[in-house]
Amino acid sequence: MLKIFLYSLLGIAPLACAAKTAEDVSLPEGGADKIKSESSFGEILNHPALFDFSGRLLPWDGAAVRPETKLSELDKLLPYHSEINPSENSSALNRLISDAQSGKKVFYDFYTKEQKKEDSSKNNTGLFFFRGRPGAPFAIVSPGGGFAYVAVLHEGLPVAEKISDLGFNAFVLKYRSGSGQYAVEDLAAALSYIEKHAADLEVAAENYSLWGGSAGARMPAAIGSYGTEAFGGDKVSKPAAVVMAYTGQSGFTVKDPPTFIAAADNDFIAPAAVMKRRAEGLIRTGVPVEFHVYSGLRHGFGTGTGTSAQSWIKQAVKFWEKFIKQD
């Protein structure tokens, strides 16, 4: 009952906004309409190009957005986030739609059917793919949400689109909510999948970076410190860089990869001072670090467009590029 009450406050409802059957969904002549800021979640979830995986766009597992809720009301669904930009949300969705309509695969399941049958919670996982240059290194973006929800639409797709626009391949991880351990296991499994299928995906298996915001930043930090094998994944190469935004993660090791850290000066969930102490600790161990505090911002600022942090993604990519090893 408490969960249902919380859902009602956030404008979502258990099992609401049921999608049509696959047979009911067809591509209109001349292509489907593009998503706009005022598009409803009913339109988004039933869009022919997104239909097969649209449920993975939603932040709360076990609940669906009311069909009449508009994309411009996304802030109601993301209590831990700020600076939510509907025009960026729609742009990223339209990028996926355009790629899908041109025959490109934009969503990948990294767990097999057998693995999902053994653990149905894995049904809610997957990778959204924003292509950059063929053969370029890739980034995996893990959105935050306090391990209660996953902010794919705010802290995932728009960030990945910007990374892709800079020429790199970018994936957004939809992981299991409810457990930080499971979330990191999902990142390890996704990373193992990408490295195993790098040739088919047309991405470089080496020199990748791991990105995350809030709780999502704890995940690349854990992989950077302990590796994928510690979380059930295959043995893969070490990330060239870890990019962490506004998180209270404090632990690290002397083996951590080069780390870019973005913080907000008005963040009461993950204070900049906590992040600064971690940065200073990494520097003392000899790990390359770039640390930024952006003014006038609260927790969960996403891309930071229109704020003091609007260039943070470009800054993080430039940092990553310093550690990409050339053949």
Disulfide bonds with the S-S distance in Angstrom:
none
